[in-house]
Amino acid sequence: GGVEEMETMETMETMETMETMETMETMEIIKKKPIGVVFDIGGTLVEYLPAREHAFAELYSIVLDELKKNGIENINSFEEFWKHSEGFIKGQLETYEAMVMYFSKFLSVEKINSLISYELLRELEIKGKIVSDDVLTFLKYITDAGVEISVATNTLTDNLSNQLSSMGLDKYFSAKNSFSAPNKSLMKPNPYVYIKALEYLQKLHPSSLKIIGVDDKPSGIKSLFEAGIENRVAIHSNPTVTVKEFIDAGATHLVKNLPDLYDPKMNNINLTPFRMATKSHSELSENKEV
């Protein structure tokens, strides 16, 4: 019996050694190929839809009061405007411009601009944004695991540091790893902010780095593609956006909640469960101008 027992123990030890080696190999792969992630802010790191609607409602009521003072009636209620402008689907800038265009039927654009501004809208929205505990925990886990992180956002550069500190994100993002548009023409879907983030991450590990971009809008996914970021993760939290829209924009992975990307076994980000059928690079390049 003794020989058999010794053989069994040896086999078990060999299996344990193999398992340990496999685990070490997995960790080695991660060490060899560090991960760098660039996150969008609104809708990705923070829940923004209720905050956005509230901010638009405040601006709408400012102009509405002015119209009433001038004796102008029969104006759409904010609810009607929000429904028709598809405020949940379109980006802030498009929705803001649609609102200005609607009010320009009754007031001059100069007058509207003296009452409200896109910057005021951003300010109000930022005040209402919240970062969930799950997202903060996720950021802690991945940074502890050595993942390099950065953010790229349509917030105008002057307002970015205030935005990050007001949401408690300044612990993870500073002027060094946060990228924003210096003017409206460079906002997403222009790939400018993602190119800047990509350059920053590549400088940290010039040899090799697995770069992941995360955004919750098809236009953001499109700018990740145009910036040359290989792994493009779509956060599918907005029910009005279809999976097809994300695929057409170039998403390679789809996830419901950002924290799902963290794999406790690997103690790292694991994209494998979220990979989806994607369009080829040439197909996406042809769609580029659309």
Short mmCIF file of the C-alpha atoms (twelve columns), coordinates in Angstrom:
data_MODEL
# 
_entry.id   MODEL 
# 
loop_
_atom_site.group_PDB 
_atom_site.id 
_atom_site.type_symbol 
_atom_site.label_atom_id 
_atom_site.label_alt_id 
_atom_site.label_comp_id 
_atom_site.label_asym_id 
_atom_site.label_seq_id 
_atom_site.Cartn_x 
_atom_site.Cartn_y 
_atom_site.Cartn_z 
_atom_site.pdbx_PDB_model_num 
ATOM 1   C CA . GLY A 1   0.000   0.000  0.000   1 
ATOM 2   C CA . GLY A 2   2.904   2.332  0.806   1 
ATOM 3   C CA . VAL A 3   4.151   2.484  -2.793  1 
ATOM 4   C CA . GLU A 4   0.650   3.273  -4.100  1 
ATOM 5   C CA . GLU A 5   0.218   6.007  -1.484  1 
ATOM 6   C CA . MET A 6   3.557   7.530  -2.431  1 
ATOM 7   C CA . GLU A 7   2.609   7.402  -6.128  1 
ATOM 8   C CA . THR A 8   -0.787  9.017  -5.372  1 
ATOM 9   C CA . MET A 9   0.925   11.738 -3.332  1 
ATOM 10  C CA . GLU A 10  3.457   12.282 -6.118  1 
ATOM 11  C CA . THR A 11  0.648   12.504 -8.703  1 
ATOM 12  C CA . MET A 12  -1.236  14.995 -6.516  1 
ATOM 13  C CA . GLU A 13  1.934   17.003 -5.991  1 
ATOM 14  C CA . THR A 14  2.614   16.965 -9.757  1 
ATOM 15  C CA . MET A 15  -0.980  18.139 -10.445 1 
ATOM 16  C CA . GLU A 16  -0.673  20.873 -7.815  1 
ATOM 17  C CA . THR A 17  2.666   21.921 -9.293  1 
ATOM 18  C CA . MET A 18  1.104   22.009 -12.784 1 
ATOM 19  C CA . GLU A 19  -1.845  24.061 -11.501 1 
ATOM 20  C CA . THR A 20  0.523   26.449 -9.734  1 
ATOM 21  C CA . MET A 21  2.593   26.723 -12.917 1 
ATOM 22  C CA . GLU A 22  -0.554  27.419 -14.962 1 
ATOM 23  C CA . THR A 23  -1.603  30.128 -12.520 1 
ATOM 24  C CA . MET A 24  1.907   31.535 -12.600 1 
ATOM 25  C CA . GLU A 25  1.889   31.419 -16.411 1 
ATOM 26  C CA . THR A 26  -1.425  33.301 -16.490 1 
ATOM 27  C CA . MET A 27  -0.001  35.902 -14.124 1 
ATOM 28  C CA . GLU A 28  3.214   35.961 -16.184 1 
ATOM 29  C CA . ILE A 29  1.210   36.696 -19.375 1 
ATOM 30  C CA . ILE A 30  -0.498  39.560 -17.557 1 
ATOM 31  C CA . LYS A 31  2.865   40.814 -16.288 1 
ATOM 32  C CA . LYS A 32  4.414   40.521 -19.755 1 
ATOM 33  C CA . LYS A 33  1.559   42.331 -21.424 1 
ATOM 34  C CA . PRO A 34  0.433   45.104 -19.083 1 
ATOM 35  C CA . ILE A 35  -3.080  46.420 -19.553 1 
ATOM 36  C CA . GLY A 36  -3.928  50.035 -20.187 1 
ATOM 37  C CA . VAL A 37  -7.519  51.254 -20.145 1 
ATOM 38  C CA . VAL A 38  -9.044  54.508 -21.310 1 
ATOM 39  C CA . PHE A 39  -12.537 55.254 -20.003 1 
ATOM 40  C CA . ASP A 40  -15.203 57.660 -21.172 1 
ATOM 41  C CA . ILE A 41  -16.763 59.458 -18.155 1 
ATOM 42  C CA . GLY A 42  -20.495 60.151 -18.669 1 
ATOM 43  C CA . GLY A 43  -22.457 56.896 -18.823 1 
ATOM 44  C CA . THR A 44  -19.300 54.786 -18.387 1 
ATOM 45  C CA . LEU A 45  -17.743 55.758 -15.058 1 
ATOM 46  C CA . VAL A 46  -20.754 57.754 -13.906 1 
ATOM 47  C CA . GLU A 47  -24.503 57.404 -14.215 1 
ATOM 48  C CA . TYR A 48  -25.552 60.437 -16.159 1 
ATOM 49  C CA . LEU A 49  -28.999 60.061 -17.740 1 
ATOM 50  C CA . PRO A 50  -31.056 61.414 -14.788 1 
ATOM 51  C CA . ALA A 51  -28.456 64.181 -14.262 1 
ATOM 52  C CA . ARG A 52  -28.534 65.109 -17.951 1 
ATOM 53  C CA . GLU A 53  -32.316 65.330 -18.093 1 
ATOM 54  C CA . HIS A 54  -32.393 67.449 -14.933 1 
ATOM 55  C CA . ALA A 55  -29.737 69.832 -16.332 1 
ATOM 56  C CA . PHE A 56  -31.647 70.284 -19.595 1 
ATOM 57  C CA . ALA A 57  -34.888 70.858 -17.669 1 
ATOM 58  C CA . GLU A 58  -33.225 73.686 -15.694 1 
ATOM 59  C CA . LEU A 59  -31.975 75.415 -18.853 1 
ATOM 60  C CA . TYR A 60  -35.322 74.928 -20.559 1 
ATOM 61  C CA . SER A 61  -37.173 76.607 -17.683 1 
ATOM 62  C CA . ILE A 62  -34.789 79.642 -17.787 1 
ATOM 63  C CA . VAL A 63  -35.714 80.331 -21.435 1 
ATOM 64  C CA . LEU A 64  -39.368 79.452 -20.829 1 
ATOM 65  C CA . ASP A 65  -39.580 82.129 -18.106 1 
ATOM 66  C CA . GLU A 66  -38.150 84.702 -20.528 1 
ATOM 67  C CA . LEU A 67  -40.722 83.738 -23.193 1 
ATOM 68  C CA . LYS A 68  -43.585 84.041 -20.696 1 
ATOM 69  C CA . LYS A 69  -42.297 87.501 -19.688 1 
ATOM 70  C CA . ASN A 70  -42.583 88.468 -23.363 1 
ATOM 71  C CA . GLY A 71  -46.134 87.144 -23.493 1 
ATOM 72  C CA . ILE A 72  -45.246 84.179 -25.734 1 
ATOM 73  C CA . GLU A 73  -47.463 81.166 -25.065 1 
ATOM 74  C CA . ASN A 74  -48.043 77.756 -26.748 1 
ATOM 75  C CA . ILE A 75  -44.509 76.555 -26.075 1 
ATOM 76  C CA . ASN A 76  -43.831 72.819 -25.862 1 
ATOM 77  C CA . SER A 77  -43.411 71.557 -22.334 1 
ATOM 78  C CA . PHE A 78  -39.934 70.280 -21.422 1 
ATOM 79  C CA . GLU A 79  -41.272 66.695 -21.439 1 
ATOM 80  C CA . GLU A 80  -42.451 67.110 -25.045 1 
ATOM 81  C CA . PHE A 81  -39.133 68.617 -26.103 1 
ATOM 82  C CA . TRP A 82  -37.120 65.859 -24.388 1 
ATOM 83  C CA . LYS A 83  -39.180 63.134 -26.031 1 
ATOM 84  C CA . HIS A 84  -38.914 64.642 -29.512 1 
ATOM 85  C CA . SER A 85  -35.231 65.563 -29.300 1 
ATOM 86  C CA . GLU A 86  -34.370 61.990 -28.244 1 
ATOM 87  C CA . GLY A 87  -32.311 63.499 -25.453 1 
ATOM 88  C CA . PHE A 88  -31.465 60.046 -24.155 1 
ATOM 89  C CA . ILE A 89  -29.976 58.917 -27.453 1 
ATOM 90  C CA . LYS A 90  -28.169 61.938 -28.806 1 
ATOM 91  C CA . GLY A 91  -25.136 63.510 -27.184 1 
ATOM 92  C CA . GLN A 92  -25.358 66.666 -25.090 1 
ATOM 93  C CA . LEU A 93  -24.090 68.993 -27.777 1 
ATOM 94  C CA . GLU A 94  -26.595 67.821 -30.406 1 
ATOM 95  C CA . THR A 95  -29.473 68.019 -27.924 1 
ATOM 96  C CA . TYR A 96  -28.350 71.458 -26.739 1 
ATOM 97  C CA . GLU A 97  -28.210 72.717 -30.329 1 
ATOM 98  C CA . ALA A 98  -31.682 71.258 -30.987 1 
ATOM 99  C CA . MET A 99  -32.990 73.183 -27.965 1 
ATOM 100 C CA . VAL A 100 -31.429 76.466 -29.144 1 
ATOM 101 C CA . MET A 101 -32.877 75.876 -32.623 1 
ATOM 102 C CA . TYR A 102 -36.349 75.280 -31.161 1 
ATOM 103 C CA . PHE A 103 -36.238 78.462 -29.054 1 
ATOM 104 C CA . SER A 104 -34.874 80.498 -32.008 1 
ATOM 105 C CA . LYS A 105 -38.427 80.388 -33.440 1 
ATOM 106 C CA . PHE A 106 -39.382 82.804 -30.652 1 
ATOM 107 C CA . LEU A 107 -36.152 84.604 -29.631 1 
ATOM 108 C CA . SER A 108 -32.931 85.688 -31.353 1 
ATOM 109 C CA . VAL A 109 -29.989 83.311 -30.932 1 
ATOM 110 C CA . GLU A 110 -28.061 86.193 -29.295 1 
ATOM 111 C CA . LYS A 111 -30.799 86.528 -26.667 1 
ATOM 112 C CA . ILE A 112 -30.846 82.750 -26.054 1 
ATOM 113 C CA . ASN A 113 -27.039 82.745 -25.687 1 
ATOM 114 C CA . SER A 114 -27.269 85.532 -23.119 1 
ATOM 115 C CA . LEU A 115 -29.613 83.364 -21.009 1 
ATOM 116 C CA . ILE A 116 -28.075 79.901 -21.294 1 
ATOM 117 C CA . SER A 117 -24.861 78.256 -22.504 1 
ATOM 118 C CA . TYR A 118 -23.481 74.814 -23.245 1 
ATOM 119 C CA . GLU A 119 -20.947 75.368 -20.425 1 
ATOM 120 C CA . LEU A 120 -23.775 76.010 -17.941 1 
ATOM 121 C CA . LEU A 121 -25.433 72.797 -19.073 1 
ATOM 122 C CA . ARG A 122 -22.217 70.833 -18.433 1 
ATOM 123 C CA . GLU A 123 -21.848 72.452 -15.011 1 
ATOM 124 C CA . LEU A 124 -25.389 71.538 -13.962 1 
ATOM 125 C CA . GLU A 125 -25.017 68.008 -15.269 1 
ATOM 126 C CA . ILE A 126 -21.733 67.439 -13.450 1 
ATOM 127 C CA . LYS A 127 -23.324 68.497 -10.158 1 
ATOM 128 C CA . GLY A 128 -25.949 65.809 -10.587 1 
ATOM 129 C CA . LYS A 129 -23.661 62.969 -11.668 1 
ATOM 130 C CA . ILE A 130 -22.856 60.118 -9.321  1 
ATOM 131 C CA . VAL A 131 -20.177 57.438 -9.289  1 
ATOM 132 C CA . SER A 132 -21.452 54.166 -7.843  1 
ATOM 133 C CA . ASP A 133 -19.570 52.321 -5.086  1 
ATOM 134 C CA . ASP A 134 -19.246 49.353 -7.485  1 
ATOM 135 C CA . VAL A 135 -17.343 51.493 -9.988  1 
ATOM 136 C CA . LEU A 136 -15.059 52.925 -7.286  1 
ATOM 137 C CA . THR A 137 -14.332 49.386 -6.030  1 
ATOM 138 C CA . PHE A 138 -13.645 48.272 -9.606  1 
ATOM 139 C CA . LEU A 139 -11.141 51.135 -10.077 1 
ATOM 140 C CA . LYS A 140 -9.431  50.204 -6.796  1 
ATOM 141 C CA . TYR A 141 -9.120  46.516 -7.768  1 
ATOM 142 C CA . ILE A 142 -7.709  47.145 -11.237 1 
ATOM 143 C CA . THR A 143 -5.248  49.857 -10.171 1 
ATOM 144 C CA . ASP A 144 -4.061  47.648 -7.276  1 
ATOM 145 C CA . ALA A 145 -3.509  44.917 -9.902  1 
ATOM 146 C CA . GLY A 146 -1.252  47.273 -11.854 1 
ATOM 147 C CA . VAL A 147 -3.620  48.245 -14.666 1 
ATOM 148 C CA . GLU A 148 -2.769  51.677 -16.105 1 
ATOM 149 C CA . ILE A 149 -5.841  53.903 -16.461 1 
ATOM 150 C CA . SER A 150 -6.862  57.157 -18.090 1 
ATOM 151 C CA . VAL A 151 -10.034 59.071 -19.018 1 
ATOM 152 C CA . ALA A 152 -11.019 60.783 -22.264 1 
ATOM 153 C CA . THR A 153 -14.073 63.013 -22.227 1 
ATOM 154 C CA . ASN A 154 -15.966 65.708 -24.114 1 
ATOM 155 C CA . THR A 155 -15.775 67.982 -21.075 1 
ATOM 156 C CA . LEU A 156 -13.955 71.146 -22.108 1 
ATOM 157 C CA . THR A 157 -10.407 71.192 -20.681 1 
ATOM 158 C CA . ASP A 158 -10.994 74.141 -18.320 1 
ATOM 159 C CA . ASN A 159 -13.722 72.283 -16.427 1 
ATOM 160 C CA . LEU A 160 -12.179 68.819 -16.215 1 
ATOM 161 C CA . SER A 161 -10.326 68.923 -12.870 1 
ATOM 162 C CA . ASN A 162 -13.423 70.384 -11.133 1 
ATOM 163 C CA . GLN A 163 -15.563 67.650 -12.653 1 
ATOM 164 C CA . LEU A 164 -13.246 64.856 -11.491 1 
ATOM 165 C CA . SER A 165 -12.968 66.168 -7.920  1 
ATOM 166 C CA . SER A 166 -16.713 66.845 -7.590  1 
ATOM 167 C CA . MET A 167 -17.375 63.182 -8.444  1 
ATOM 168 C CA . GLY A 168 -14.631 61.764 -6.225  1 
ATOM 169 C CA . LEU A 169 -12.654 60.497 -9.230  1 
ATOM 170 C CA . ASP A 170 -9.590  62.667 -8.555  1 
ATOM 171 C CA . LYS A 171 -8.122  59.817 -6.503  1 
ATOM 172 C CA . TYR A 172 -7.603  57.916 -9.777  1 
ATOM 173 C CA . PHE A 173 -7.429  60.620 -12.434 1 
ATOM 174 C CA . SER A 174 -5.324  63.776 -12.462 1 
ATOM 175 C CA . ALA A 175 -4.130  66.229 -15.120 1 
ATOM 176 C CA . LYS A 176 -1.527  63.580 -16.049 1 
ATOM 177 C CA . ASN A 177 -3.967  60.834 -17.170 1 
ATOM 178 C CA . SER A 178 -7.105  62.834 -18.081 1 
ATOM 179 C CA . PHE A 179 -7.743  64.036 -21.609 1 
ATOM 180 C CA . SER A 180 -10.391 66.451 -22.796 1 
ATOM 181 C CA . ALA A 181 -11.323 68.546 -25.791 1 
ATOM 182 C CA . PRO A 182 -9.743  72.034 -25.911 1 
ATOM 183 C CA . ASN A 183 -12.688 73.130 -28.093 1 
ATOM 184 C CA . LYS A 184 -16.001 71.820 -29.437 1 
ATOM 185 C CA . SER A 185 -14.615 70.813 -32.845 1 
ATOM 186 C CA . LEU A 186 -12.308 68.247 -31.170 1 
ATOM 187 C CA . MET A 187 -15.055 66.575 -29.136 1 
ATOM 188 C CA . LYS A 188 -16.020 62.945 -29.839 1 
ATOM 189 C CA . PRO A 189 -16.827 61.459 -32.357 1 
ATOM 190 C CA . ASN A 190 -13.559 63.207 -33.341 1 
ATOM 191 C CA . PRO A 191 -10.897 60.704 -32.095 1 
ATOM 192 C CA . TYR A 192 -8.667  63.487 -30.650 1 
ATOM 193 C CA . VAL A 193 -9.177  62.712 -26.922 1 
ATOM 194 C CA . TYR A 194 -8.733  58.962 -27.415 1 
ATOM 195 C CA . ILE A 195 -5.547  59.509 -29.465 1 
ATOM 196 C CA . LYS A 196 -4.146  61.624 -26.606 1 
ATOM 197 C CA . ALA A 197 -5.008  58.920 -24.030 1 
ATOM 198 C CA . LEU A 198 -3.504  56.218 -26.258 1 
ATOM 199 C CA . GLU A 199 -0.234  58.175 -26.595 1 
ATOM 200 C CA . TYR A 200 -0.079  58.576 -22.807 1 
ATOM 201 C CA . LEU A 201 -0.636  54.852 -22.129 1 
ATOM 202 C CA . GLN A 202 1.866   53.764 -24.788 1 
ATOM 203 C CA . LYS A 203 4.569   55.984 -23.279 1 
ATOM 204 C CA . LEU A 204 4.206   54.139 -19.955 1 
ATOM 205 C CA . HIS A 205 5.033   50.790 -21.610 1 
ATOM 206 C CA . PRO A 206 6.723   51.459 -24.939 1 
ATOM 207 C CA . SER A 207 7.381   47.742 -25.611 1 
ATOM 208 C CA . SER A 208 3.901   46.237 -25.396 1 
ATOM 209 C CA . LEU A 209 0.611   47.153 -23.830 1 
ATOM 210 C CA . LYS A 210 -2.857  45.695 -24.281 1 
ATOM 211 C CA . ILE A 211 -5.007  48.792 -24.728 1 
ATOM 212 C CA . ILE A 212 -8.715  48.738 -23.958 1 
ATOM 213 C CA . GLY A 213 -11.145 51.588 -24.619 1 
ATOM 214 C CA . VAL A 214 -14.533 51.736 -22.866 1 
ATOM 215 C CA . ASP A 215 -17.473 53.920 -23.947 1 
ATOM 216 C CA . ASP A 216 -21.261 53.797 -23.668 1 
ATOM 217 C CA . LYS A 217 -22.168 55.469 -26.969 1 
ATOM 218 C CA . PRO A 218 -21.810 54.248 -30.566 1 
ATOM 219 C CA . SER A 219 -20.179 57.609 -31.457 1 
ATOM 220 C CA . GLY A 220 -17.598 57.003 -28.705 1 
ATOM 221 C CA . ILE A 221 -16.916 53.466 -29.957 1 
ATOM 222 C CA . LYS A 222 -16.440 54.895 -33.462 1 
ATOM 223 C CA . SER A 223 -13.852 57.369 -32.171 1 
ATOM 224 C CA . LEU A 224 -12.041 54.527 -30.328 1 
ATOM 225 C CA . PHE A 225 -11.867 52.699 -33.687 1 
ATOM 226 C CA . GLU A 226 -10.606 55.799 -35.476 1 
ATOM 227 C CA . ALA A 227 -7.986  56.361 -32.749 1 
ATOM 228 C CA . GLY A 228 -6.640  52.860 -33.488 1 
ATOM 229 C CA . ILE A 229 -7.586  51.285 -30.142 1 
ATOM 230 C CA . GLU A 230 -7.851  47.542 -30.709 1 
ATOM 231 C CA . ASN A 231 -10.151 46.423 -27.868 1 
ATOM 232 C CA . ARG A 232 -13.333 48.514 -27.882 1 
ATOM 233 C CA . VAL A 233 -15.739 47.725 -25.044 1 
ATOM 234 C CA . ALA A 234 -19.310 49.028 -25.279 1 
ATOM 235 C CA . ILE A 235 -21.209 49.560 -22.026 1 
ATOM 236 C CA . HIS A 236 -24.761 48.656 -22.981 1 
ATOM 237 C CA . SER A 237 -26.683 50.426 -20.222 1 
ATOM 238 C CA . ASN A 238 -28.894 52.667 -22.366 1 
ATOM 239 C CA . PRO A 239 -31.950 50.674 -23.552 1 
ATOM 240 C CA . THR A 240 -32.521 53.004 -26.514 1 
ATOM 241 C CA . VAL A 241 -29.212 51.949 -28.138 1 
ATOM 242 C CA . THR A 242 -29.193 48.622 -30.007 1 
ATOM 243 C CA . VAL A 243 -26.400 46.036 -30.072 1 
ATOM 244 C CA . LYS A 244 -26.307 46.444 -33.885 1 
ATOM 245 C CA . GLU A 245 -25.479 50.155 -33.493 1 
ATOM 246 C CA . PHE A 246 -22.490 49.214 -31.327 1 
ATOM 247 C CA . ILE A 247 -21.338 46.542 -33.809 1 
ATOM 248 C CA . ASP A 248 -21.688 48.983 -36.726 1 
ATOM 249 C CA . ALA A 249 -19.608 51.523 -34.775 1 
ATOM 250 C CA . GLY A 250 -16.858 48.923 -34.252 1 
ATOM 251 C CA . ALA A 251 -17.353 47.456 -30.755 1 
ATOM 252 C CA . THR A 252 -15.372 44.277 -30.088 1 
ATOM 253 C CA . HIS A 253 -16.851 43.530 -26.642 1 
ATOM 254 C CA . LEU A 254 -20.194 44.246 -24.995 1 
ATOM 255 C CA . VAL A 255 -20.875 44.433 -21.256 1 
ATOM 256 C CA . LYS A 256 -23.880 45.587 -19.207 1 
ATOM 257 C CA . ASN A 257 -21.951 46.963 -16.231 1 
ATOM 258 C CA . LEU A 258 -18.378 48.203 -16.086 1 
ATOM 259 C CA . PRO A 259 -17.440 46.245 -12.891 1 
ATOM 260 C CA . ASP A 260 -18.230 42.955 -14.725 1 
ATOM 261 C CA . LEU A 261 -14.910 43.354 -16.568 1 
ATOM 262 C CA . TYR A 262 -12.971 42.564 -13.368 1 
ATOM 263 C CA . ASP A 263 -12.209 38.862 -12.907 1 
ATOM 264 C CA . PRO A 264 -11.426 38.073 -9.233  1 
ATOM 265 C CA . LYS A 265 -9.714  34.752 -10.162 1 
ATOM 266 C CA . MET A 266 -7.279  36.520 -12.459 1 
ATOM 267 C CA . ASN A 267 -7.252  39.613 -10.237 1 
ATOM 268 C CA . ASN A 268 -7.359  41.588 -13.455 1 
ATOM 269 C CA . ILE A 269 -9.545  42.691 -16.334 1 
ATOM 270 C CA . ASN A 270 -10.806 39.747 -18.396 1 
ATOM 271 C CA . LEU A 271 -12.402 40.590 -21.740 1 
ATOM 272 C CA . THR A 272 -12.872 37.009 -22.984 1 
ATOM 273 C CA . PRO A 273 -16.482 36.467 -21.747 1 
ATOM 274 C CA . PHE A 274 -17.655 39.658 -23.439 1 
ATOM 275 C CA . ARG A 275 -16.224 39.246 -26.943 1 
ATOM 276 C CA . MET A 276 -18.791 39.491 -29.728 1 
ATOM 277 C CA . ALA A 277 -19.001 38.937 -33.469 1 
ATOM 278 C CA . THR A 278 -17.530 42.037 -35.011 1 
ATOM 279 C CA . LYS A 279 -17.228 43.636 -38.413 1 
ATOM 280 C CA . SER A 280 -13.892 43.382 -40.197 1 
ATOM 281 C CA . HIS A 281 -11.499 46.309 -40.119 1 
ATOM 282 C CA . SER A 282 -12.066 46.998 -43.837 1 
ATOM 283 C CA . GLU A 283 -15.862 47.019 -43.412 1 
ATOM 284 C CA . LEU A 284 -15.549 49.497 -40.534 1 
ATOM 285 C CA . SER A 285 -13.141 51.691 -42.486 1 
ATOM 286 C CA . GLU A 286 -15.699 51.875 -45.301 1 
ATOM 287 C CA . ASN A 287 -18.329 52.996 -42.746 1 
ATOM 288 C CA . LYS A 288 -15.992 55.644 -41.429 1 
ATOM 289 C CA . GLU A 289 -17.525 58.539 -43.323 1 
ATOM 290 C CA . VAL A 290 -21.133 57.596 -42.478 1 
# 
